[in-house]
Amino acid sequence: MSAPTDRLRVAVAGATGYVGGELLRLLADHPAVGELRGASTSAAGRRWSEIHPHFLNRPDDPVLEAFDPAALGAWADVVFLALPHGESQRVVDAVAEGRPQLVVDTAADFRFADLARAEATYGPHRRPELLGAFANGLADVEGEALRGADRIAVPGCFATAALLALWPLAPVLGPASHPVCWAATGSSGSGATAKPTTHHPTRAHNFFAYGLAGHRHEAELAERLAAWCGPGAPRCSLLTHSAPLVRGIHATLLVRPAEPVADPMELLRRAYRDRPFVHPLDRPPELAAVAGTNHAHLHAATRDGGREVVVLAVIDNLVKGAAGQAVQAMNLALGLAETAGLGHGGMTPC
Ligand SMILES: NC(=O)c1ccc[n+]([C@@H]2O[C@H](COP(=O)([O-])OP(=O)(O)OC[C@H]3O[C@@H](n4cnc5c(N)ncnc54)[C@H](OP(=O)(O)O)[C@@H]3O)[C@@H](O)[C@H]2O)c1
C-alpha cells in the first residue's frame, strides 16, 4: 500500500492471526497511515486475502512479508505486535533497535509493571527490565495520558471488559467490595489455531465455564485496581465462560460498594463523559450492537437498596478488546484524532 511519505509507515507482526488481521483491516482505512505492511512467520509471500478473505473486496491485496523484527523496526514508524504470549519479549529488542516511534503490543508480555505478579501469572520473563516501560493501553480510561508514549501494552479482552465496568466504581470500592465479574466470550478469543474448545461442532451450540480456579486476566485486574484504589484495593474474581459466539464478550460485574450507591448510572456517565467509544445505556446492552466496532456499551443497576451494584459491559473482543483499542492507543500516543480509523459503526443483526 503506497501513499504520501508524510503519513505513517505502520507494520503488523503476526499478520495471519485474528488480532493481526483485525489490525490490518482497521489500519488499511486509517487516514494517517501511508504505508501498511503485514509481517508473518508462517505465510510470507502469500496474499493477505489468502488468509483474510475480505481483503478480496479491496482494490489492493498486498503480499505478506517475512517477519524480520529488526528490519520491521527500522522501516516502520509504528509496529504492532500481535503475537502469542512470550514472543513479544523475544523480539522486542530487535524491533526497538530500529527506533520506531511507537511499539504497541497486544499480548500479555508487557501488561504488568510488577515482575512478581507477571511471573506468578505467566512464568519467567526474558526482559524484566522492560516491565513498567510500556504504558497501560486501556485507552478509554487512560485517554490523553497516553500522549507521547513510545511503548504501549493493551489489556487482555476479558480484562478490558471488566475494567471498563470497574473504572466508574473505583471511587466507591472498599477493601471488602470483592467485585465478581461473570463473563462469556466468543471463540475468536482463543486465536486462529483450532483447539477442542473452539472447534465448530463442539462450540457452535454449546456453553461452558472454564478457568474456575482463576483466570490469568485476574492479575491484570489486580494491578489496575491497585493503581486506582491504592493499598485498600479489593480483589476481583473473574468467572469465564465460552459462549456460542464468534466475536464478543458480555460481562456482568457484581460489586458491594463501601457505601450504598443511589445512582450507578451517574457514576458511569461521569466516568465516560466526553469519551467517544464508551456508551452508558439506560437498558441492558446487546452484544450484536458492538460487533465489529471499537465501541463498548454499559449499563448499571442497584440491588438491595444500593448495597449491591451490577454493571454490564459488552465489547467485541477482537476490536475493543484488542486491535481497535490498540489503534485508539496509537491515535492518542501520536496526537491524532482519537477516533481516526475507528469509524466502523457496526450492524445488527450480525
Ligand atoms: N483473540 C483475542 O480476542 C485477543 C484479545 C486480546 C488480546 N489478544 C492477544 O493478542 C495476541 C494475538 O492473538 P490472536 O488471537 O491474534 O492469536 P492468533 O490468532 O493465534 O495469532 C497469533 C499469530 O502470531 C504469529 N506467531 C508468531 N510466533 C508464533 C508462534 N511461536 N506460535 C504461534 N503463532 C506465532 C502467527 O502469525 P504469523 O505466522 O503470521 O507470524 C499467528 O497467526 C495474543 O497474545 C493474544 O493473547 C487476543
The ligand as an SDF file (V2000), in Angstrom:
LIG
                    3D

 48 52  0  0  0  0  0  0  0  0999 V2000
   -8.0900  -13.1180   20.1580 N   0  0  0  0  0  0  0  0  0  0  0  0
   -8.4450  -12.1550   21.0110 C   0  0  0  0  0  0  0  0  0  0  0  0
   -9.6460  -11.8910   21.2270 O   0  0  0  0  0  0  0  0  0  0  0  0
   -7.3940  -11.3720   21.7500 C   0  0  0  0  0  0  0  0  0  0  0  0
   -7.8180  -10.2720   22.5180 C   0  0  0  0  0  0  0  0  0  0  0  0
   -6.8660   -9.5300   23.2220 C   0  0  0  0  0  0  0  0  0  0  0  0
   -5.5410   -9.8890   23.1400 C   0  0  0  0  0  0  0  0  0  0  0  0
   -5.1600  -10.9710   22.4110 N   0  0  0  0  0  0  0  0  0  0  0  0
   -3.7300  -11.2900   22.3620 C   0  0  0  0  0  0  0  0  0  0  0  0
   -3.2060  -10.8610   21.1210 O   0  0  0  0  0  0  0  0  0  0  0  0
   -2.2030  -11.7690   20.6670 C   0  0  0  0  0  0  0  0  0  0  0  0
   -2.6130  -12.3240   19.3100 C   0  0  0  0  0  0  0  0  0  0  0  0
   -3.8580  -13.0190   19.4940 O   0  0  0  0  0  0  0  0  0  0  0  0
   -4.6040  -13.7590   18.3060 P   0  0  0  0  0  0  0  0  0  0  0  0
   -5.9260  -14.1390   18.8210 O   0  0  0  0  0  0  0  0  0  0  0  0
   -4.4940  -12.9670   17.0630 O   0  0  0  0  0  0  0  0  0  0  0  0
   -3.6930  -15.0680   18.1590 O   0  0  0  0  0  0  0  0  0  0  0  0
   -3.5330  -15.9950   16.8880 P   0  0  0  0  0  0  0  0  0  0  0  0
   -4.7460  -15.9230   16.0500 O   0  0  0  0  0  0  0  0  0  0  0  0
   -3.0760  -17.3050   17.4080 O   0  0  0  0  0  0  0  0  0  0  0  0
   -2.3380  -15.3060   16.0690 O   0  0  0  0  0  0  0  0  0  0  0  0
   -1.0360  -15.1700   16.5530 C   0  0  0  0  0  0  0  0  0  0  0  0
   -0.0850  -15.0470   15.3690 C   0  0  0  0  0  0  0  0  0  0  0  0
    1.2410  -14.8980   15.8890 O   0  0  0  0  0  0  0  0  0  0  0  0
    2.1620  -15.4060   14.9410 C   0  0  0  0  0  0  0  0  0  0  0  0
    3.1780  -16.2130   15.6250 N   0  0  0  0  0  0  0  0  0  0  0  0
    4.4760  -15.8700   15.8020 C   0  0  0  0  0  0  0  0  0  0  0  0
    5.1310  -16.7780   16.5090 N   0  0  0  0  0  0  0  0  0  0  0  0
    4.2480  -17.7430   16.7870 C   0  0  0  0  0  0  0  0  0  0  0  0
    4.3580  -18.9630   17.4870 C   0  0  0  0  0  0  0  0  0  0  0  0
    5.5010  -19.3440   18.0860 N   0  0  0  0  0  0  0  0  0  0  0  0
    3.2560  -19.7290   17.5800 N   0  0  0  0  0  0  0  0  0  0  0  0
    2.0930  -19.3430   17.0110 C   0  0  0  0  0  0  0  0  0  0  0  0
    1.9500  -18.1740   16.3460 N   0  0  0  0  0  0  0  0  0  0  0  0
    3.0190  -17.3950   16.2220 C   0  0  0  0  0  0  0  0  0  0  0  0
    1.3580  -16.1670   13.9010 C   0  0  0  0  0  0  0  0  0  0  0  0
    1.2790  -15.2980   12.7840 O   0  0  0  0  0  0  0  0  0  0  0  0
    2.3780  -15.2850   11.6010 P   0  0  0  0  0  0  0  0  0  0  0  0
    2.6720  -16.7030   11.2790 O   0  0  0  0  0  0  0  0  0  0  0  0
    1.6600  -14.5630   10.5350 O   0  0  0  0  0  0  0  0  0  0  0  0
    3.5790  -14.5700   12.1340 O   0  0  0  0  0  0  0  0  0  0  0  0
   -0.0260  -16.2800   14.4940 C   0  0  0  0  0  0  0  0  0  0  0  0
   -1.0110  -16.2700   13.4940 O   0  0  0  0  0  0  0  0  0  0  0  0
   -2.0970  -12.8530   21.7580 C   0  0  0  0  0  0  0  0  0  0  0  0
   -1.0500  -12.5460   22.6230 O   0  0  0  0  0  0  0  0  0  0  0  0
   -3.4350  -12.7690   22.4680 C   0  0  0  0  0  0  0  0  0  0  0  0
   -3.3690  -13.1960   23.7970 O   0  0  0  0  0  0  0  0  0  0  0  0
   -6.0520  -11.7110   21.6890 C   0  0  0  0  0  0  0  0  0  0  0  0
  1  2  1  0
  2  3  2  0
  2  4  1  0
  4  5  1  0
  4 48  2  0
  5  6  2  0
  6  7  1  0
  7  8  2  0
  8  9  1  0
  8 48  1  0
  9 10  1  0
  9 46  1  0
 10 11  1  0
 11 12  1  0
 11 44  1  0
 12 13  1  0
 13 14  1  0
 14 15  2  0
 14 16  1  0
 14 17  1  0
 17 18  1  0
 18 19  2  0
 18 20  1  0
 18 21  1  0
 21 22  1  0
 22 23  1  0
 23 24  1  0
 23 42  1  0
 24 25  1  0
 25 26  1  0
 25 36  1  0
 26 27  1  0
 26 35  1  0
 27 28  2  0
 28 29  1  0
 29 30  1  0
 29 35  2  0
 30 31  1  0
 30 32  2  0
 32 33  1  0
 33 34  2  0
 34 35  1  0
 36 37  1  0
 36 42  1  0
 37 38  1  0
 38 39  2  0
 38 40  1  0
 38 41  1  0
 42 43  1  0
 44 45  1  0
 44 46  1  0
 46 47  1  0
M  CHG  2   8   1  16  -1
M  END
$$$$
